[in-house]
Amino acid sequence: MVSFFLKFLKMNPLLHNVLSWFLFIILLPLISGIFLPLKIYKTIVILCSRIWRKELTGILTSYDSIFAIDKFHTKPYAGNGTVLILDGHVRIDTIRDCFIENILRVRKSNGDLQFGKMFQVPVNFGGYFFWSNLESIDVAEQIRVHHSFVSDDHEAELHAVLGKMMTQPFPGALWEVLSFEKYNGNQTVIVFRLHHVLGDGYTFNHLVDRLIGKKSEYLVREQKRSWMNTVSLQLPKNCL
């Protein structure tokens, strides 16, 4: 019976339109009664944030808010991580200098930081999440030596350490770069960890490309940009 009625509507566009408008008019009071007050409340919260919470820089999107409920500084579950294995010993100072120069200091054509969220955390105000600038970032804490291998089975030891660190608290900002020294004798493992609220997989892979100064073909989305933005997003020279 239901399938017959649906087929009948498809064969009668006029009746389909009339029925659609009829249902819309009937449901309009219910929709307005639910969504209109929520929209008004959200607008009031945004206005109040601009008056009394001037450190808040903007409201999160609905998608970002999904990950903002995570416990960033106790036990986060929405962290992304990538592992880089480099030949030779790479000093932690070199890693810090690369990250600062290739990511933290990069600016857009208008002078704003290209990756400003690296200096921000979400905070709850009035039931909505807003971006808030951190007062300071300790780069020595965000980018640090995390582990030196001691066992004979370095691969198993690396997997064990990585398994534990993925839910470890973020030190301040919602990212960190960790160095693992003396992997397989003379290799350095670099782990770049980023919370999902700061960006999706495409953003994360672009940051990894910037860190190492090479363009990967893995999950890097091509985007149409103006020539000004294209210039600002050119990859730096390889420094690792």
Contacts in CASP RR format, 6 or more apart in sequence:
PFRMAT RR
TARGET T0000
AUTHOR 0000-0000-0000
METHOD contacts of the structure
MODEL  1
MVSFFLKFLKMNPLLHNVLSWFLFIILLPLISGIFLPLKIYKTIVILCSR
IWRKELTGILTSYDSIFAIDKFHTKPYAGNGTVLILDGHVRIDTIRDCFI
ENILRVRKSNGDLQFGKMFQVPVNFGGYFFWSNLESIDVAEQIRVHHSFV
SDDHEAELHAVLGKMMTQPFPGALWEVLSFEKYNGNQTVIVFRLHHVLGD
GYTFNHLVDRLIGKKSEYLVREQKRSWMNTVSLQLPKNCL
8 15 0 8 1.000
9 15 0 8 1.000
9 16 0 8 1.000
9 19 0 8 1.000
10 16 0 8 1.000
42 128 0 8 1.000
45 125 0 8 1.000
45 126 0 8 1.000
45 127 0 8 1.000
45 128 0 8 1.000
46 59 0 8 1.000
46 128 0 8 1.000
48 125 0 8 1.000
48 126 0 8 1.000
49 56 0 8 1.000
49 58 0 8 1.000
49 59 0 8 1.000
49 125 0 8 1.000
49 130 0 8 1.000
50 56 0 8 1.000
53 125 0 8 1.000
53 130 0 8 1.000
55 132 0 8 1.000
55 133 0 8 1.000
56 123 0 8 1.000
56 125 0 8 1.000
56 130 0 8 1.000
56 131 0 8 1.000
56 132 0 8 1.000
57 120 0 8 1.000
57 130 0 8 1.000
57 131 0 8 1.000
57 132 0 8 1.000
57 133 0 8 1.000
58 130 0 8 1.000
58 131 0 8 1.000
59 128 0 8 1.000
59 129 0 8 1.000
59 130 0 8 1.000
59 131 0 8 1.000
60 68 0 8 1.000
60 122 0 8 1.000
60 128 0 8 1.000
60 129 0 8 1.000
60 130 0 8 1.000
60 131 0 8 1.000
60 197 0 8 1.000
64 122 0 8 1.000
64 129 0 8 1.000
64 197 0 8 1.000
64 199 0 8 1.000
65 122 0 8 1.000
65 128 0 8 1.000
65 129 0 8 1.000
67 78 0 8 1.000
67 195 0 8 1.000
67 196 0 8 1.000
67 197 0 8 1.000
68 122 0 8 1.000
68 124 0 8 1.000
68 129 0 8 1.000
68 197 0 8 1.000
70 76 0 8 1.000
70 77 0 8 1.000
70 78 0 8 1.000
70 195 0 8 1.000
70 196 0 8 1.000
70 197 0 8 1.000
71 77 0 8 1.000
72 121 0 8 1.000
72 169 0 8 1.000
72 170 0 8 1.000
72 172 0 8 1.000
72 174 0 8 1.000
72 195 0 8 1.000
73 169 0 8 1.000
73 170 0 8 1.000
73 172 0 8 1.000
74 169 0 8 1.000
75 167 0 8 1.000
75 168 0 8 1.000
75 169 0 8 1.000
76 167 0 8 1.000
76 169 0 8 1.000
76 170 0 8 1.000
76 195 0 8 1.000
77 167 0 8 1.000
78 195 0 8 1.000
78 196 0 8 1.000
78 197 0 8 1.000
79 166 0 8 1.000
79 193 0 8 1.000
79 194 0 8 1.000
79 195 0 8 1.000
79 196 0 8 1.000
80 193 0 8 1.000
80 194 0 8 1.000
80 195 0 8 1.000
80 196 0 8 1.000
80 201 0 8 1.000
80 204 0 8 1.000
81 166 0 8 1.000
81 191 0 8 1.000
81 192 0 8 1.000
81 193 0 8 1.000
81 194 0 8 1.000
81 204 0 8 1.000
82 191 0 8 1.000
82 192 0 8 1.000
82 204 0 8 1.000
82 205 0 8 1.000
82 208 0 8 1.000
83 162 0 8 1.000
83 189 0 8 1.000
83 190 0 8 1.000
83 191 0 8 1.000
84 189 0 8 1.000
84 190 0 8 1.000
84 191 0 8 1.000
84 192 0 8 1.000
84 208 0 8 1.000
84 212 0 8 1.000
84 240 0 8 1.000
85 183 0 8 1.000
85 187 0 8 1.000
85 188 0 8 1.000
85 189 0 8 1.000
85 190 0 8 1.000
86 187 0 8 1.000
86 188 0 8 1.000
86 189 0 8 1.000
86 190 0 8 1.000
86 240 0 8 1.000
87 186 0 8 1.000
87 187 0 8 1.000
88 186 0 8 1.000
88 187 0 8 1.000
88 188 0 8 1.000
89 181 0 8 1.000
89 182 0 8 1.000
89 186 0 8 1.000
89 188 0 8 1.000
90 179 0 8 1.000
90 188 0 8 1.000
90 190 0 8 1.000
90 240 0 8 1.000
92 143 0 8 1.000
92 144 0 8 1.000
92 145 0 8 1.000
92 179 0 8 1.000
94 239 0 8 1.000
94 240 0 8 1.000
95 143 0 8 1.000
95 177 0 8 1.000
95 179 0 8 1.000
95 190 0 8 1.000
95 240 0 8 1.000
96 139 0 8 1.000
96 140 0 8 1.000
96 143 0 8 1.000
96 177 0 8 1.000
97 239 0 8 1.000
98 211 0 8 1.000
98 239 0 8 1.000
98 240 0 8 1.000
99 139 0 8 1.000
99 143 0 8 1.000
99 177 0 8 1.000
99 211 0 8 1.000
100 139 0 8 1.000
101 236 0 8 1.000
101 239 0 8 1.000
102 210 0 8 1.000
102 211 0 8 1.000
102 213 0 8 1.000
102 236 0 8 1.000
102 239 0 8 1.000
103 115 0 8 1.000
103 118 0 8 1.000
103 207 0 8 1.000
103 210 0 8 1.000
103 211 0 8 1.000
104 113 0 8 1.000
104 115 0 8 1.000
104 118 0 8 1.000
104 119 0 8 1.000
104 139 0 8 1.000
106 113 0 8 1.000
106 114 0 8 1.000
106 115 0 8 1.000
106 210 0 8 1.000
106 232 0 8 1.000
107 113 0 8 1.000
107 114 0 8 1.000
107 232 0 8 1.000
108 114 0 8 1.000
108 229 0 8 1.000
108 232 0 8 1.000
109 228 0 8 1.000
109 229 0 8 1.000
109 231 0 8 1.000
109 232 0 8 1.000
113 119 0 8 1.000
114 232 0 8 1.000
114 233 0 8 1.000
115 207 0 8 1.000
117 131 0 8 1.000
117 198 0 8 1.000
117 199 0 8 1.000
118 173 0 8 1.000
118 175 0 8 1.000
118 198 0 8 1.000
119 133 0 8 1.000
119 134 0 8 1.000
119 137 0 8 1.000
119 173 0 8 1.000
120 131 0 8 1.000
120 132 0 8 1.000
120 133 0 8 1.000
120 134 0 8 1.000
120 173 0 8 1.000
121 131 0 8 1.000
121 132 0 8 1.000
121 134 0 8 1.000
121 172 0 8 1.000
121 173 0 8 1.000
121 174 0 8 1.000
122 129 0 8 1.000
122 130 0 8 1.000
122 131 0 8 1.000
122 132 0 8 1.000
122 197 0 8 1.000
123 129 0 8 1.000
123 130 0 8 1.000
123 132 0 8 1.000
124 130 0 8 1.000
134 172 0 8 1.000
134 173 0 8 1.000
137 172 0 8 1.000
137 173 0 8 1.000
138 171 0 8 1.000
138 172 0 8 1.000
141 171 0 8 1.000
141 172 0 8 1.000
142 171 0 8 1.000
142 172 0 8 1.000
142 173 0 8 1.000
142 175 0 8 1.000
142 176 0 8 1.000
142 177 0 8 1.000
143 176 0 8 1.000
143 177 0 8 1.000
143 178 0 8 1.000
143 179 0 8 1.000
144 176 0 8 1.000
144 177 0 8 1.000
144 178 0 8 1.000
144 179 0 8 1.000
145 178 0 8 1.000
145 179 0 8 1.000
145 181 0 8 1.000
146 161 0 8 1.000
146 165 0 8 1.000
146 178 0 8 1.000
146 179 0 8 1.000
146 180 0 8 1.000
146 191 0 8 1.000
147 161 0 8 1.000
147 178 0 8 1.000
147 180 0 8 1.000
147 181 0 8 1.000
148 180 0 8 1.000
148 181 0 8 1.000
148 182 0 8 1.000
149 157 0 8 1.000
149 158 0 8 1.000
149 180 0 8 1.000
149 181 0 8 1.000
149 182 0 8 1.000
149 183 0 8 1.000
149 185 0 8 1.000
150 157 0 8 1.000
151 157 0 8 1.000
154 183 0 8 1.000
154 184 0 8 1.000
154 185 0 8 1.000
158 180 0 8 1.000
158 183 0 8 1.000
158 189 0 8 1.000
161 180 0 8 1.000
162 191 0 8 1.000
165 178 0 8 1.000
165 191 0 8 1.000
165 193 0 8 1.000
166 193 0 8 1.000
170 176 0 8 1.000
170 193 0 8 1.000
170 195 0 8 1.000
174 194 0 8 1.000
174 195 0 8 1.000
174 197 0 8 1.000
174 198 0 8 1.000
175 192 0 8 1.000
175 193 0 8 1.000
175 194 0 8 1.000
175 195 0 8 1.000
175 198 0 8 1.000
176 192 0 8 1.000
176 193 0 8 1.000
177 190 0 8 1.000
177 191 0 8 1.000
177 192 0 8 1.000
177 193 0 8 1.000
177 211 0 8 1.000
178 190 0 8 1.000
178 191 0 8 1.000
178 193 0 8 1.000
179 188 0 8 1.000
179 189 0 8 1.000
179 190 0 8 1.000
179 191 0 8 1.000
180 188 0 8 1.000
180 189 0 8 1.000
180 190 0 8 1.000
180 191 0 8 1.000
181 188 0 8 1.000
183 189 0 8 1.000
190 240 0 8 1.000
192 207 0 8 1.000
192 208 0 8 1.000
192 211 0 8 1.000
194 204 0 8 1.000
194 207 0 8 1.000
201 219 0 8 1.000
202 219 0 8 1.000
202 220 0 8 1.000
202 221 0 8 1.000
205 216 0 8 1.000
205 218 0 8 1.000
205 219 0 8 1.000
205 220 0 8 1.000
206 220 0 8 1.000
208 216 0 8 1.000
209 215 0 8 1.000
209 216 0 8 1.000
209 220 0 8 1.000
209 235 0 8 1.000
210 235 0 8 1.000
210 236 0 8 1.000
211 240 0 8 1.000
212 238 0 8 1.000
212 240 0 8 1.000
213 235 0 8 1.000
213 236 0 8 1.000
213 237 0 8 1.000
213 238 0 8 1.000
213 239 0 8 1.000
213 240 0 8 1.000
214 235 0 8 1.000
214 238 0 8 1.000
215 235 0 8 1.000
225 233 0 8 1.000
END
